[in-house]
């Protein structure tokens, strides 16, 4: 995976979210607390939300916070585990 592509995608996600325009992305889920994954997640309509403060979590630099607009549920994704953005491969 190209980190350049991931960070470019993150910047575009921020731009779209600030304009309230949804985007799609996919990522491998992972729970450090449980030490397990629930597999590949596809979010069809998402916007970013305010993430964790560095005062609260040492993962604040690599976790992105989003809202799944189809379910209304909030979620987190590890930045290095994001695979696609608007159907474009980030490899």
Beta strands, then each sheet from edge to edge (+ up, - down):
strand 1: 23-28
strand 2: 40-48
strand 3: 63-68
strand 4: 74-78
strand 5: 82-85
strand 6: 88-89
sheet 1: 4+ 3- 2+ 1- 5+ 6-
end
